[in-house]
Amino acid sequence: MPDILSNNAILRTLTSLLAAELGGHAGRLPANLLSSNWTADTPIGEGGLMLDSFERIACCTAASQFFRLHEVGIEDYLLIQKTLGGWVEIIRAGFNEGIAALTFATSGSTGAPKLCTHPIEALMREAGHWARTFSDRKRIIQAVPAHHIYGFIFTTLLPEYIGLPSIDARAMAPSSLARQLQDGDLLVGFPAGHRSLLQAAPPVAEGVMATSSTAPLPPDDNMALRKLGFCSITEIYGSTETAGIAERSNPRDAFKLLPNWISIPSEDAMVMINRATGHPTKLPDRVEWVDPDHFHLRGRTDNAVQVGGINVYPATVARRVADHEFVAECSIRLDTTLPEPRLKAFIVLADTAAPLTTDATLETIDRWCRKNLPSPERPVRFDIGPRLPRDPMGKLCDWPSTKALATSH
């Protein structure tokens, strides 16, 4: 096991974290967020990140929360550092003072993001498992953020274990990425990104492997990636709360538990035990056990759907859309007929919408959604009717979408 996070690993994670902070909360344009070009010598202010006083505080807060600098009371020292390398040294000092965990945030697609703290030793133990699995790889190709737990394990810790370069490919077009993949590469990706490869990319070189996580990888996409040239695709089941739980390489197979997890006999088939801590964990999905080490997924228990790898709750989105003055009732579903599944909405119009034409009403509602909802929660297709679609038992049900009322993505 490598020493507790090298300076390079800290810098990789820190730059990913700060880019997300500046893009998500400070409203920076993508051109300002090429974190793959940031180095230890990159200035925090003039000539570098160009942080103003508000952005500096926001970034310091994000770094302190993730690296838990408040535990040893050194977070204020970030404010006086002039380069990213200076921030790395402060974080290194925190580890030397005894910080032994990191705090990851969920996407927060509904409500505030949930903070999930993991011991670094446990994360390294999982990375050690993947190092044995992918010991023959020559390069890690990163298509996910390094400060999310999946990206952290695979694009920060795994390269440290195997001693490989990790190349940030998030700014590459799918066709360009496919052309640059080489024999011995491991592409660390996610379902939406893999689907983009299938839509736009030429065949890849022989001997390229891929991983996929954050959302289910449809079996058809898995097989299509193999036809594109990938020699294997490993699906990882887990979450920000749990880290990796199970894996499989064949979409027809059951998921196999990772070494750190134990299943226990229970009426609640979703309960697992963390081998290192002894703590029980309840999975967010229904599972069907094949044996104590293998299971099939049978759907979410919390009614969430995933859009671009982010958990979204249709009922919550429906309530928000129903707040619009033109909407009397709303039902939200995941439209799986689209190349990349997105939300669709069925709307019963309120009397206040009567002065406008149907198209004008839907355009108004669409503009409101674009302004008030995060992208994963925004419906991209609208249908209207006198009442919400229901099955013979009176329960809300799905409906065929009307293409004429679709909005642009």
N, C-alpha and C positions, 0 to 999 in steps of 0.2 A: 504494500500500500504506500503511495507517495506521501511526502510530507503534507501537512495541512495547507492546501491551496498555495501554489507558487504565485509569485507576483504577476506572471503572465495570465494565470487563471483568474486572479482577482481583477486584473485590468479588463479581460474579455467580458467578465460578468458585469463589471461596473459600467463599461461603455454601453452595453446593451440596456442596462437599467436606466441610465441617464437619457439615452435616446428615446426610450419609451416615455419617460417622464416629460421630456421636452415636447414630444409629439402629442401626447395625450392630454396634458394639462396646460402646457404653456403655449400650445397652438403653433409650434414651429412648423415651417414647411419641410417637406421631405428632403429638399436639397441641403438643409442645414443638419441633417441627421445621418450622415454617412459615417456611422460609428466604426465601420471596418477600417476607416482611414485615420482614426484617432490613435495616438500613441501616448506613451508615458510623458513625452515632452509637450503634448498638446496643452496650450494654455487654457485655463478656466475662463479667462476674460478676453481681452483684446487680442485679436489674431488667432483665436482658437474657438472655444465654444460660445464666446460672446455672451456669457450669462449676465443678465442684469441682476439687481439686488433681490428681486422677487424670485427669479429663476434659481439663483444660487441657494436661497433658503429652501425652495422646493426640492432641489436636487440633493442638498445636504440631508433633508428629512428622509427622502427615499433611500439614500445610501445608508443612513444610520439605522433605518428600520430593517432593511434587508440584511445588513451585516451586524446588526444588533450592537452598535457602538455605544448606545445608551447604557448597556450593562456595565461598562467600565468608565463611563463618564468622559469620553474623549471626542464626542460628536462635534463639539464646538470648534475643534482644531481644523475641521474641514474648511471652515469659513476663511481661514487665513492662508490656505495653500493656494499656490498660483498655477499648478499644473495637475494633470490627471495622475502623474506619477506621485505627486505629493499626497493625493487622496489614497493611492494604493499603500503608501507608507503608513498612513494613519490606520487604515484597515488592518495592515500587517501587525501594527502595534496592538490593535485590539485582540487579534488572535494570540499574540504573545502574552497578553494579560489574562487569557483564559476563555475568550469567547469560543464556544464549541458548537454553535448552531447557526442556522440561517433561516430567515423568515420570507416565505414566498407568498404572493397574493394571488387569489383566484381572479378570474376575469371581471367579476362584479357586474355581470350583464343584467342582473336584477338586484337592486339595492347595492350597499357598499361591498367592496371586495372583502373576502374573508382572508384573514392572515393565518398562515399555516407554518409552524416552526418545525424544522427537522434537524436532528443532530448531524453534524458534518460526517461523523464516523459512519452513521447509517447510510448516508448518501454515497460515501466512498465504498462501503461494502457492496451496495448495488452496482456501482460502477465497476467494481472488481469482477462481478459476475459477467457483465457485458464485455469486459476486457478479455475474459476467457472465451466468450462466444465469438468475438470478432478479432481474435488475436492475429489473423492473417491480413488484416486491412493495412493499407498504406497511407490513406488520407481520409479525414473526416470532412464531409461537405455539409455545411450548416445551412439549413433552410428554415430554422426556427430560432426564436430569441434565446440567448444564452442565460437570461435571468428568469425564465420560466423553468419549472422543475424538470421537465422532460429535456429541454435544451441544455440546462445546466449539467445534468448527468451525462448526456451524450456528446455535447460539444465543448464542455469545459473539463469535466472530470475524466471522461473516457480517453481523450487525447493525452492527458497526463499519465494515465496508467500505461498506455501502449507506447507512448513517446512519438505521437504522430502529429503532423500539422493539421490544424483545423481551419478550413477555408470558408469564409462567410459568403454564401451565394444568394443571399436574400434580395440583392438588387439586380440579379441576373434575370433576363427574360427566359422563359422555359426552354425555348429552342437553343439559346446560348448555353444554358446550364447543361442540357443534354449533350451538346457537342464537346463540352469540357470535361465530362465525366470520363474517368480512365479505369482500366483494369486495376482492381484493388481498392477502389473507392467505396466508402460507406456514406450514402446519402441519408441524412437525418431529416425526415420530412413529416408531412401531415397529409390527410386525405385530400383536402382542397388543392394543395400544391401538387400532389401526385396527379390529380385529375387534370391540372393545367399542362403537365408534361404529356399526358395522353392526347390532349387536344391539339397541341402545337409543336411537339418535339419530334425530331428524327430519331431513329433507333439509337440506343446507347451502346457503348463499348461492351465487349464481353467482360465478365468478372466483376460487374458492379452490383453491390448489394444496397438495400434500402431498409430503413425502419419507418414505421408509421405509428403515430399516437395522437392524442388529444380528441379523437372522435373515431367511430367505427369506420374501417376501410371496407367499402362494399366488395363482396367476393368477385364481382365482374371486373372491378378496377384492379384488384390484386392480380387476376389472371391476365388482364391486358398489360399490366406493367411487365409481367414475365415475357409476354410476346414482344414488348418493346425492346427487350434485351436484358433486363435485370435477372441475375441468377438466383436471387432470393429476396423476399420481402418479409421482414419480421414485424408483426404487430405487437405492440405493447399496450396492455390494459392497465390503467392506473389513473391517478388524479393528483391535483395539487395537494390534497389532504393526505394521500397515502404514499406518493411516489409510485414506482412500478409494483404491480401485483402479480401479473401473469403475462405469458407470451405464447405466440403460436407463429408458425411459418407457413402453414397451409390453411386457407380459409375454410376448408371443410372440417378441420380438426377442432377439438376442444382446446381451450386455453389451459396452459400448464402453469401452476403456481411457481413463482420465483422462490429461491431457497429461503428467503426471509419470512415466508408466510406459512401458516398452518391452518387448515380447516378444522372445525370442531363440530361434532354432532349437535344439532340444534333444530328446534322447530323453525327458527329463523335461518334460512339457508344462506343469508347474506352476511353472516358474521364470520370474521376471520381473526386470527391471533397473530400479532407481530412477534416473531420468534425472538428478536433481540430484547424487546421491552416487556413482552407478556401482555400488552394492552390489546383489548378487543377492538375491532374496527368493523363498522357496518357499511357494506358496499352500497353505492347509489343505484345499483342495478339488480334486477331479479336474475338468479342464476339457477342452472340445473346441473347438479353434480353428476359426473360420470364415475368418479372414484375420489378418494380424499385429495388428490392432487390435480384433478382436471375438471373443468366445467364449461358449459355453454352459457352465453349471455342470452337473456330472455326479456330484455327491455328495462327501461328506467322505472324506479319506484317513485320518483318525484315528478314525473310527467314532463321533465325537461326534454328538449330536442337540441341538437347541436347544429349551429350554423357557423361554418368556417372554423370548427374546432372549439367554439364557445357555447357554453350551456345557455339556452334561452328558454323561458317559461311562457308558452303560448297564452295561458290564462291571464298571466300578469300583463302581457302586451295587449291582450284584448281589452282589459280594464282601462289601460292607458288610452288606447285609441277611442274607446267609448267616452272619454272625457271631452272629445271634440264636440263643438256645438251642433255639428251637422250629423252626428252619429247617435242613433237611439240604442242600438245593440251591435255587438261585434263578436265574431268568432275568428280565431286565428289557428292556422294549421301550417305544417311544414309541407311545402310543395316539392315533392321528390321527382316531379317530371322535368324540372329544370336541370341543366348540365351541372350546376352547383346548387344543391337544395337551399332555398330561401323561404321566408315566411310569405303566406298569402292571407288575405283578409276577406271575410264575408261580412257585409255591412247592411244593416237595416237603417235607412235614412230617417233622421228626425224631421219634423215639420219645418224646422228652420231652414232646411236645405231647399225647400220648394221653389224659391225665386230663381234658382240657378238650374242650368241644364245638368243632366247626369254627368257628362264629361267634365264640366266646370266644377261640379261638386267633388268628384273624385280627384281632380287636379289640386283642389284646395286641401283636401284631406292628405293627399300625398305630400304636398309641400310642408304641411304641419308635421307629418311623420319624419320627414328628412331633417327638420329643424329640432325636433324634440326627442327623437329616439336614436340610440346608438345604432350603427350600421347593421349589426347582427339582428337587432330587434325590429328593423324597418321592413314592413311588408313591401314586396315588389310587384304584387299582383292583387287587384281588388275586384270583387264581385259584389253585386247588390241584389236584394230581393225583399219581398214583403215580410219575411220571417227567416230566422236562422235555420240552417239545415239540421234536421233531427231524424233519428232512426225511428222505427215503429214503436220502440219502447220509450220514446221521448227524449233520448239522450242526444247531445250534440254529436254530429257526425261529419265526415268529410264531404266534399262536393267537387264536381268537375269544374275547372276554372274556365272562364270565358276569355279567349285570347284578345278579343277586341277591347277589353278593359284592362289589359296588362299595362303596367308602367315600365319604364326603362329601369335597368339594374343600376 
